[in-house]
Amino acid sequence: MDLLISFPAWLIGITLIVIFFPLSVLLWVVTWPFDRERVLMHWWLVVQGNIIIWLIPLWKITAEGRGNAEKKKAYVIISNHQSMLDVMILNRLFYKLRWISKIENYRVPFIGWYLRMAKYITIDRGNKDSKAIMMVQSAESLRKGISIMIFPEGTRSTDGEIGPFKLGAFELAMMTDKPILPVVIDGTGNVLPKHGLLMSGGHRLKIKVLQPVYPWSFGTADPGQLAEKFRSLLKDELTRMRNGL
């Protein structure tokens, strides 16, 4: 049954990604002289993601708390990570942002080209200098009013629970004095788990945006302590969401 569900879902998604690509290149060329930050390209990718979501009837998505982010503010946005679908599903928030994406994604045909055209930021986990470059580029983006989106777990969860957080997002927030916007997502790992390509249908996916938090409000400047406090915050909210609270 999962194979019968997965084949048309993948076919729709891949076909649309390929079909949209020439339009994306055209937009990238036309807007280059006046949109060097590639904001319009980001919005075009958000629209693409939502079109794909709407055309694949495998899930019902509810998003709560989107208004907790002020439109004219930039945030370090963090979210738990359950599935490769998370990036597409989080497009439902319609936030102006740049993703931090591992370098392996840039090597995937079409996906990597889209990431570059939108001026998203690369992290090479095997390169010590890459994190410093990523931090500089992210800080510049935040100063220009463009939020940064990070999965602080660094990888997808295998069991749907929230794993340990890496420190980069919290170091960035302290360095730039920007608030952290916590987002909790649930259900995507049931549709498409980490180790597998078969999708299943009939799932309810939930996104909840919490209130923004300045790092110093926790009374510590230690990135490790901040990582644990925000992890606990997201874990508690995930439990409440699963309990229907």
N, C-alpha and C positions, 0 to 999 in steps of 0.2 A: 504493500500500500504506500509506504514512504517513497518508493521509487516512482510510483505513478504520480505522486504529489510533487516530488523534487524535479522531475524532468521538465514539466512545463514551467515551473517557477524559475529554474535556472535559465531556461530558454528565453523566457520573457526578459529577465534581468540582463543577461549577456547581450541579447539582441538590441535592447534599448540603449545600453552603454555604447555599443558600436554605432548605432544609428545617430545618437546624439553627438558623437565625436566631431564630425565635420562642422556642425553648428557651433560647437564649443571652440574649435580652432578659429572659426570666423569671428566669433565674439572676442576671443583673445586678441586677435589682430586689430580689429576695429577699435577696441577700447584701450589699446596700449598707450596712445598718446596722453590720455587724460585720466587713466585709472591704473597708475603704476603699482598700487597696493593690491590690485586684483580683487577688489571687493565685489564688483559685478560678476566676476567669474565664480566667486564663492556662492553668490546668490543663485546663479544659474545651476551650480551643482546641487544646491539645496532643493531647487525646483525639480531637477532630474530625479533626485532621491525620493522625493514625495510622489512623483508620477509612478515610479517603480513600485513603491509601497502600495499605492492605490490599485495598481493593476495585478498585484499578486494577492489573492484572497485567502491567505493562510493564517491571518491573525486579526484580532481586534485590538487596536492601540488606544490607550487612554494616557493623556499627558496632563499633569497637575502641577501648578505652581510656576508656570512659565512667567507670569508677571512679577515674580520675585526679583528678576533681573531688570534693572533700569536700562532703557534703550540707549542712553547717552553715556553709560559707564562701561568700562572694560573690566573683565574679571579673569581670574585664573579659574577655569571651570574644570572640575574633577568629576569623574564618574567611575563606578565599578564596571567591570568588563566581562561579559558572559559569552559573547559570540562575535563572529566576524560581521554579523548583521547590525551590531550596535551603532556603527558609524552612520549607516543609512537610516536606522530607526530614530536616532537622535536628531536627524534633520527635521523632525516634527516640531522641534523647539523654535526653529527659525531665528537663530541667534547669529549675529555677525561675529565670526571667529576665524581663527586659524587652528588647524589640527597639528599636533605633534605626532608625526608618523615615523615608524621605524623604517630604516633604509631599504629593507627587503620589499616593502610595499611599492617602492619606486621602481623596482625591477619588473613589476607585473605589467604586461602590455595593457594599454588603455588606462588602467587604474593609475599607474605611475605617471603617465602623461597628464592625466587630470590633476593629480596632486601638484605637479610642477606648474601647470598653468594657473592654478589658484594660489600659488606662492605659499603653500603650506610648508611647515618646517620639518626638517629631517633630523632624526637621531640615529646614530650608528652605535649600537650598544657595545660593539667590539673596538671602538676607537675612543681613547681617553680624551682627545681634543674635541670630539664631537659634542659632548655635553656642554662644554664652555661656549662653543659657537651657537648651539641651540639656545642657551640662556641669553646670550646677547641679542639674538634675533627675536626671541620671545619678548624680552624687555622692550625692545624698540617697537614691536607690534602693540604692546600694551600702552606705551606712551602715545601712540597714534590712535588710540581708542578702539583697537581691535582685540577682542578677547582671545585667550589661548585655551584650547581644549586638550586635556591630558587624561589618559587612563593611568593613574598612579600605580596600579598593580603591575603594569608593564607587559602583561600577557593575559590571555583569556582564562577565566576560571574553568576548572574541569568538573566541578561539582555544584556550581551555582552560588557558592559562598564567596565572601570577599577575602582575598588573600592579603598578604603583607604589602604595604605601600612603599614605593621608592620615594626618595626625598626631593626630587627635582621640582615638583609643583610647589612645594612649601618653601623651598629656598627661593624660588622665583617670586612668590607672593611677598616674602619678607624683603627681598632685594628691591622690589618696585613699589612696596606699600600698597598693593592692590588687594581687594577682598577676594576670598575664595568662594566660588559658587558651587556647592555640592549638589550633585545629581545622582539619583538612584534609579537604576533600570532593572527590570526583572521580567523573566519569561523568554528572552531571546535564546538562552542556552537550551531551552526545551525545544525550540524550533530547529536550531542548527547548533549542536554542541561542538566543542572545540575539536575533538578528534572524529571527524566525519563530514561528509558532504550531502547526506540525505536529510531533507527537511521533513518536518511533520506539521500538520495543520491543526486548526481548532484551538489555538492557544490565545490567551489574553496577555498582551504585553503592556507593561506599566512603566511610565516614566514619572518621576516626581522630582521637582526642583525645590530644594530647601532654601531657607533664608541665607543670604550671603553672610560670610563671617570674616572679619579681619583677623589675621593670624595672631596679632598681639592680644586679642580679646581672651585668649586662653591663658594668658599670663606666663608665656614661655617664648623664648626665641630659639629654642633648640629644634631643628628640623625633624629629628627623630621623634621627639615627643609630640610635635604637631601632627606628624604622620599617623601616630597611634590614636590621637584624639579624633582626627577626622575619620580614620578608619572605624573607630567605635561609633561615631555619629552615623556613618552610612550603614553600618551593620545593624544598629538599633532601628533605623528607619526601614531597612529591608525586612526585618522581622515584623514590624508593624504593618507594612504593606501586605505581607503574606498572611497576616492574621486578620486582614480586612479592616484595619484601624486607620 
